[in-house]
């Protein structure tokens, strides 16, 4: 793991504060001063000190649910000065990392954690993500066929951000979908997918000429948004943590098997 990331994940330092401490010469690895934020750290082996205080690897971790409103970026800062989730989150969560992304116009359930291993495992998982979607126009047979059978696009730029470098995309079959309304002006449906690709849902429907008017994530695996008010945070429930612990054990087991 990169040194700056290691410090940010295992202390109250932000990534920017970690970078400054490193470049200013306040960080030692195994007794030697290191001034490169990209230096690799072996967790469990290397001993890291910042300003004379040892950074302790956290075995325990915390995950929070944030009901992200529209109009916030999931990033630490924006060069254009737009609002980010960290402008709304309390100070105690400033070092938490988001598990995946919701784009500027998307709202709903966003998970954040103080443990990089949890963030990585969940982001790379194929756990179910459920969204409520409102699109302009009717739901067509072609859309339903693609939802059931998957879709491969050599040109998936429609629906993507204008500055995105992603041009092609493969969409796996949806885990499921339910149509609540399908009319000429607009349609509403709930979909369940197992991936979190860049603007995946917007690109999917844009391929069929349908613009996504509203998009809200309502669950991630066993973790539900429920009645959490917009812009508010909650901790995981006991049952949600139990499901997450079970998932992380399986990830650890698979990692050990791969290492053999």
C-alpha positions as CSV (number, residue, x, y, z in Angstrom):
1,X,0.0,0.0,0.0
2,X,1.2,3.5,-0.8
3,X,2.6,5.3,2.3
4,X,0.2,8.3,2.1
5,X,-2.8,5.9,1.8
6,X,-1.5,3.8,4.7
7,X,-1.3,6.8,7.0
8,X,-4.7,8.2,5.9
9,X,-6.4,4.9,6.5
10,X,-4.9,4.1,9.8
11,X,-4.9,7.5,11.5
12,X,-6.9,10.8,11.6
13,X,-4.7,12.3,8.9
14,X,-6.3,13.1,5.6
15,X,-4.5,12.1,2.4
16,X,-3.4,15.7,1.8
17,X,-2.2,16.0,5.4
18,X,-0.3,12.7,5.1
19,X,1.4,13.9,1.9
20,X,2.5,17.1,3.6
21,X,3.9,15.2,6.7
22,X,5.8,12.9,4.3
23,X,7.3,15.6,2.1
24,X,8.2,17.7,5.2
25,X,10.3,14.9,6.6
26,X,8.1,13.9,9.6
27,X,7.6,10.3,8.5
28,X,9.9,7.3,9.2
29,X,9.6,3.7,8.0
30,X,11.6,1.3,10.1
31,X,13.6,4.2,11.5
32,X,14.4,5.8,8.2
33,X,13.0,9.1,7.0
34,X,11.0,8.7,3.9
35,X,9.8,11.8,1.8
36,X,8.0,10.0,-1.1
37,X,4.3,9.6,-0.6
38,X,4.3,6.7,-3.1
39,X,6.7,4.6,-1.1
40,X,5.2,1.1,-0.6
41,X,4.4,-0.1,2.9
42,X,4.0,-3.8,3.8
43,X,1.1,-3.9,6.4
44,X,2.0,-6.0,9.4
45,X,5.7,-5.8,8.6
46,X,6.8,-2.2,8.3
47,X,6.7,0.1,11.3
48,X,5.6,3.7,10.4
49,X,6.0,6.7,12.6
50,X,4.5,10.2,12.0
51,X,6.0,13.0,14.1
52,X,7.4,10.3,16.5
53,X,4.0,8.5,16.9
54,X,3.6,5.0,15.6
55,X,0.8,4.4,13.2
56,X,-1.1,1.3,14.4
57,X,-2.9,-0.9,11.9
58,X,-6.6,-1.1,12.7
59,X,-8.0,-4.6,13.0
60,X,-11.4,-3.2,13.7
61,X,-13.2,-1.1,11.2
62,X,-16.3,1.1,10.9
63,X,-18.7,1.5,8.0
64,X,-21.3,4.2,7.7
65,X,-24.3,4.8,5.5
66,X,-24.6,8.2,4.0
67,X,-27.8,9.3,2.1
68,X,-26.1,11.3,-0.5
69,X,-28.2,14.1,-2.0
70,X,-28.0,15.2,-5.6
71,X,-25.5,17.9,-6.3
72,X,-22.5,16.5,-4.4
73,X,-19.4,15.0,-5.8
74,X,-17.9,11.8,-4.2
75,X,-14.4,13.2,-4.0
76,X,-12.2,15.0,-1.5
77,X,-12.1,18.3,-3.4
78,X,-13.1,19.7,-6.8
79,X,-11.0,22.2,-8.8
80,X,-14.2,23.8,-10.0
81,X,-15.3,24.5,-6.4
82,X,-18.4,22.2,-6.5
83,X,-19.8,20.8,-3.3
84,X,-18.4,17.4,-2.2
85,X,-19.7,14.8,0.3
86,X,-16.9,15.9,2.7
87,X,-18.4,19.4,2.8
88,X,-21.5,17.8,4.4
89,X,-20.0,15.0,6.4
90,X,-19.0,15.6,10.0
91,X,-15.3,16.2,10.8
92,X,-14.9,12.7,12.3
93,X,-15.6,11.1,8.9
94,X,-13.2,13.2,6.9
95,X,-10.7,10.4,6.6
96,X,-13.3,7.8,5.6
97,X,-13.1,6.5,2.0
98,X,-16.1,6.0,-0.2
99,X,-17.0,2.5,-1.3
100,X,-17.6,3.1,-5.0
101,X,-19.0,6.2,-6.5
102,X,-22.4,7.9,-7.1
103,X,-22.2,10.6,-9.7
104,X,-23.1,14.3,-9.2
105,X,-26.8,13.8,-10.1
106,X,-27.3,10.5,-8.4
107,X,-28.6,10.2,-4.8
108,X,-29.0,7.6,-2.2
109,X,-27.0,5.0,-0.3
110,X,-23.3,5.6,-0.2
111,X,-21.1,3.5,2.1
112,X,-17.9,4.9,3.6
113,X,-15.3,3.2,5.7
114,X,-12.1,3.8,7.7
115,X,-10.6,0.5,6.4
116,X,-9.1,0.3,2.9
117,X,-9.3,-3.5,2.9
118,X,-13.1,-3.3,3.4
119,X,-13.5,-0.6,0.7
120,X,-11.5,-2.6,-1.8
121,X,-13.3,-5.9,-1.1
122,X,-16.8,-4.3,-1.4
123,X,-15.9,-2.3,-4.5
124,X,-14.5,-5.3,-6.3
125,X,-17.4,-7.6,-5.2
126,X,-20.4,-8.7,-7.2
127,X,-22.8,-8.1,-4.4
128,X,-26.2,-6.8,-5.3
129,X,-26.8,-3.1,-5.7
130,X,-30.4,-2.0,-6.0
131,X,-31.5,1.3,-7.7
132,X,-34.7,3.1,-8.4
133,X,-34.6,4.6,-11.9
134,X,-36.8,7.1,-13.7
135,X,-36.2,7.3,-17.5
136,X,-37.7,9.5,-20.1
137,X,-39.9,7.5,-22.5
138,X,-41.3,3.9,-22.3
139,X,-39.5,0.7,-21.4
140,X,-39.0,-1.2,-24.6
141,X,-38.6,-4.9,-25.4
142,X,-35.0,-4.3,-26.4
143,X,-34.3,-2.8,-23.0
144,X,-35.8,-5.8,-21.2
145,X,-33.9,-8.2,-23.4
146,X,-30.6,-6.5,-22.6
147,X,-31.5,-6.4,-18.9
148,X,-32.1,-10.1,-18.9
149,X,-29.2,-11.2,-21.3
150,X,-26.6,-8.5,-20.9
151,X,-25.1,-6.1,-23.4
152,X,-21.8,-5.4,-25.0
153,X,-21.1,-1.9,-26.4
154,X,-18.1,-0.9,-28.4
155,X,-19.4,2.7,-28.1
156,X,-20.7,3.3,-24.6
157,X,-20.0,7.1,-24.6
158,X,-23.6,8.1,-24.6
159,X,-24.7,8.6,-21.0
160,X,-21.1,8.9,-19.8
161,X,-19.3,12.1,-18.6
162,X,-17.9,14.2,-21.5
163,X,-14.4,13.9,-20.0
164,X,-14.6,10.1,-19.4
165,X,-11.9,8.0,-21.1
166,X,-14.2,4.9,-21.0
167,X,-15.5,4.3,-24.5
168,X,-16.6,0.6,-24.5
169,X,-18.5,-1.3,-21.8
170,X,-19.8,-4.8,-21.1
171,X,-23.0,-5.0,-19.1
172,X,-23.7,-8.3,-17.3
173,X,-27.3,-9.5,-17.1
174,X,-29.2,-7.6,-14.4
175,X,-29.8,-9.7,-11.2
176,X,-33.4,-8.6,-11.6
177,X,-35.8,-5.7,-12.4
178,X,-39.3,-4.7,-11.7
179,X,-41.3,-2.2,-13.8
180,X,-43.5,0.1,-11.8
181,X,-44.6,2.4,-14.6
182,X,-44.0,2.4,-18.4
183,X,-45.5,5.3,-20.4
184,X,-44.7,7.4,-23.4
185,X,-43.5,10.4,-21.3
186,X,-41.5,8.5,-18.6
187,X,-41.1,5.2,-16.9
188,X,-40.1,4.0,-13.4
189,X,-38.4,0.8,-12.5
190,X,-36.3,-0.8,-9.8
191,X,-33.2,-2.7,-10.9
192,X,-30.7,-4.9,-9.2
193,X,-27.1,-5.2,-10.6
194,X,-23.9,-6.8,-9.5
195,X,-21.4,-4.2,-10.7
196,X,-20.6,-0.6,-10.2
197,X,-19.0,0.6,-13.4
198,X,-18.7,4.2,-14.3
199,X,-22.1,5.7,-14.9
200,X,-23.2,2.2,-15.9
201,X,-27.0,2.7,-15.6
202,X,-27.0,6.0,-17.4
203,X,-24.9,4.5,-20.3
204,X,-27.1,1.4,-20.4
205,X,-30.3,3.3,-21.0
206,X,-28.7,6.0,-23.2
207,X,-27.8,3.2,-25.6
208,X,-31.6,2.9,-26.2
209,X,-32.1,6.6,-26.5
210,X,-33.6,7.0,-23.0
211,X,-32.2,9.6,-20.7
212,X,-32.1,8.8,-16.9
213,X,-34.1,11.6,-15.2
214,X,-33.7,10.3,-11.6
215,X,-31.4,7.7,-10.1
216,X,-31.3,6.6,-6.5
217,X,-29.4,3.7,-4.9
218,X,-31.5,2.1,-2.1
219,X,-29.4,-0.8,-1.1
220,X,-26.0,-2.5,-1.3
221,X,-26.0,-6.2,-0.4
222,X,-27.8,-6.5,3.0
223,X,-27.4,-2.8,3.8
224,X,-30.6,-0.8,3.2
225,X,-31.1,3.0,2.9
226,X,-34.6,2.6,4.6
227,X,-35.8,5.9,6.1
228,X,-32.5,7.6,6.5
229,X,-33.1,11.3,5.7
230,X,-31.2,12.9,2.8
231,X,-27.8,14.2,3.9
232,X,-27.7,12.2,7.1
233,X,-25.4,9.4,8.3
234,X,-26.0,6.2,10.3
235,X,-23.8,3.3,11.5
236,X,-24.5,-0.2,10.3
237,X,-26.9,-2.3,12.4
238,X,-25.8,-5.4,14.2
239,X,-27.2,-7.6,11.5
240,X,-25.6,-5.6,8.7
241,X,-22.2,-5.8,10.5
242,X,-22.7,-9.5,10.9
243,X,-23.3,-10.0,7.2
244,X,-20.3,-7.8,6.4
245,X,-18.0,-9.8,8.8
246,X,-19.1,-13.0,7.1
247,X,-18.4,-11.5,3.7
248,X,-14.9,-10.3,4.7
249,X,-14.1,-13.8,6.1
250,X,-14.9,-15.3,2.7
251,X,-12.7,-12.7,1.0
252,X,-9.8,-13.5,3.4
253,X,-10.3,-17.2,2.8
254,X,-10.2,-16.8,-1.0
255,X,-7.1,-14.6,-0.8
256,X,-5.3,-17.3,1.3
257,X,-6.3,-19.9,-1.3
258,X,-5.0,-17.8,-4.1
259,X,-1.7,-17.3,-2.3
260,X,-1.0,-21.1,-2.0
